[in-house]
Amino acid sequence: MVTMNEARSAKAELRESLRDVDGVQGVGLARRGDDRDWVLQVNVLNVRARKDVPPDIHGVPVRVHVIGAVSAL
């Protein structure tokens, strides 16, 4: 189980490591199961961008969602 604070700490490092990866749309926190278990979520443009996302960072699991292009309404 990963606490919200552990996930927040790992988020900054994950965001920095993915800063130059083409296709990454955003990095955030997501609940896994109950409200005491957290993961990092990376939203990507397409499946190709998934290959550069690590499966975890400092023991915090990373979940990848392919969301397509993001645009303002």
Secondary structure as UniProt FT lines:
FT   HELIX           4..17
FT   TURN            18..20
FT   TURN            22..23
FT   STRAND          24..31
FT   TURN            35..36
FT   STRAND          38..44
FT   HELIX           47..52
FT   STRAND          56..57
FT   TURN            58..59
FT   STRAND          60..66
//
